[in-house]
């Protein structure tokens, strides 16, 4: 037998966001959580991009044609 209370808790625990998914069923609090999650992920991606750009720049200097 399925417990509806447990099912509701399990649904709310979703931490991921799927790009393009229907947002109409989400509460304002859930939308704010998603926004915070995505902002954090953007920051993480930008940090990684900066690291890789620095490595690429260093490699370009070392391996530039003479």
C-alpha positions in Angstrom: 0.0 0.0 0.0 1.4 3.4 -1.0 1.6 6.2 1.6 0.5 9.5 0.0 2.4 11.5 2.6 5.7 9.7 1.8 5.0 10.2 -1.9 4.6 14.0 -1.4 7.9 14.2 0.6 9.7 12.2 -2.1 8.4 14.5 -4.8 9.6 17.6 -2.9 13.1 16.3 -2.4 13.9 16.7 -6.1 17.1 18.8 -6.2 17.8 18.8 -9.9 16.4 21.0 -12.5 15.6 19.8 -16.0 16.0 22.5 -18.6 12.6 23.3 -20.3 10.5 21.4 -17.8 7.0 22.7 -16.9 7.3 25.1 -14.0 3.6 25.7 -13.4 3.3 23.2 -10.6 6.2 24.7 -8.5 5.6 27.0 -5.6 7.4 30.3 -5.2 9.8 28.7 -2.6 10.6 25.8 -5.0 11.3 28.3 -7.8 13.6 30.3 -5.5 15.4 27.0 -4.6 15.8 26.2 -8.3 17.1 29.7 -9.0 19.7 29.5 -6.2 20.7 26.0 -7.4 21.2 27.3 -11.0 23.1 30.4 -9.9 25.4 28.2 -7.9 25.9 25.9 -10.9 26.6 28.9 -13.2 29.2 30.1 -10.7 30.8 26.7 -10.6 30.9 26.5 -14.4 32.4 30.0 -14.7 35.2 29.1 -12.2 36.0 26.0 -14.2 36.0 28.0 -17.5 38.4 30.5 -15.9 40.8 27.7 -14.8 40.8 26.2 -18.2 41.3 29.6 -19.9 44.3 30.2 -17.7 45.8 26.8 -18.7 45.1 27.4 -22.3 46.7 30.8 -22.2 49.8 29.3 -20.6 50.0 26.5 -23.2 49.6 29.1 -26.0 52.6 31.0 -24.7 54.7 27.9 -24.3 53.8 26.4 -27.7 53.4 29.5 -29.8 55.1 29.3 -33.2 58.5 30.9 -33.5 
